[in-house]
């Protein structure tokens, strides 16, 4: 669509709107914290750190393959494979000058996650059927 616009017109939003959008997202994400929530999170902290390390290592390893296949920088490949926090990835991508491959792979990941999440109860029921029954 941007190729239809004159050279001096861009689809990029004004900087103030980008800043306001990212501030709003941060405000909403941080607004749900409470003491019971923090206590519950504290009990699960060791498992949380272990899983985070495993996921980050997996994404870092996968990024090497993505970098090679798509001939992009490691920064772009890592952003494209990073899990969750789509708004953060888009912010870093925008600030770092990453190409459209980051957004494309993130959208593919999001669609896959939503598809799997929709069928997850059925998948789990299928995998664990018969295990709870005793003769």
N, C-alpha and C positions, 0 to 999 in steps of 0.2 A: 504494500500500500504506500510506503514512504517514497517509492520511486515515482509516484504520480504527483508528489508535492514539488513545489519549486525548491531550488537548492537552499534558499535561506530559511525555509520552514522545516521544522523537525517534529517528529512524533514524541520526542522526549519531553516529559512533564517539567514544569519549572522546578528548580532545586528546592524551593521552599515547600512545595507540595510533596516531594519525595521525602524530605526531612519530617514533615508532619505525619505522613503515612507510617514511616518506620517508628516514630515516637508513639503513635497511637497503638501500633502492634505491641510494642514493648510494654506500654502501660497496661493493656489488657492481659498480657501474659503474666505480668508480675502482680496483678491485682487480686489473684486468687489465693495468695499465701495467708495462712493462719497458723497459730501455735500447734493445734492438733495435727495439721498437715505437716508441719516441720518435724514434729516428733515422730510421726509415722515414717516420714522420709529418712530421718536419722537412723532408725532401726534397720532400714534396708540399704544403707549407704555402702557397706562392703560389696554386696552383690551388685549394686548399681555401678560402682567403679569398675568392677571386673567385667561386667557386660559392656560398658562404654569402651573400655580398652580393647576388648575383643572386636567390637563393631568398627572402631576407628582403624584398627590394624587390618581388618578385612577390607574396608573401603580404601585404605592406602595401598594395599596390594592390588585390588581390582583397578585402581586408578592407573597403575603402570600399564595394564593391558589396554585400558581405554585410551590412554595417551598414545600408545603405539598404533592402535587400530585407526583412530581418527586423526592422527598427526596433529595433536594439540599439546599445549603446555601441561606440565604436571599440575599446576594450580587449577587450570580449567578442568582437567580430568578428575582431580580430587573433589572439586565442588560438584561436578556432575554425578559423582558416585556417593556423596555424603548423605547420610540418612537423616530424615526428618528436618525440621526447622526450615521449611521451604522459603519463608520470608527472609531468614538470615542468609541463606545461600544466594537468593536473588539480590540482596543488598551487597554482599561481598562481590558477587559477580559484576554488578553494576559499577561498583567502585574500582574493581580490579581490571575492568575493561575486557572481561571474558566474552567469548563469542556465543552464538546462539546454541551451540551444542550443550552447554550447561543447562539452559532452560528446557531444551528438548528432552534430554535424558532425565531431568527431574520430573517433567510431566509424565513421561513413560513410567517412571518409578511410582509416582502418585497414583496413576491409573491402576497399576498392578497391585499396589497396596490396598486400594479401595475394592478391587475385584476380589482379592484373597480375603479381605476382612468381611465382605458380604457372605462369602461361602465358608468361612472358618468354622462356624458351628457344625455345618454338615461334614466338613473334612474331619474335624475332631471326632464327631460321632462315628464316622466311618472307620477311622483309625483305632478307636478304642471300643468298638462294639464287641460285646461278649466278654470283656475283661472283668466287668463288675458282677457278672453272673456266677453263682456257685451251684454245683450240682447236688 
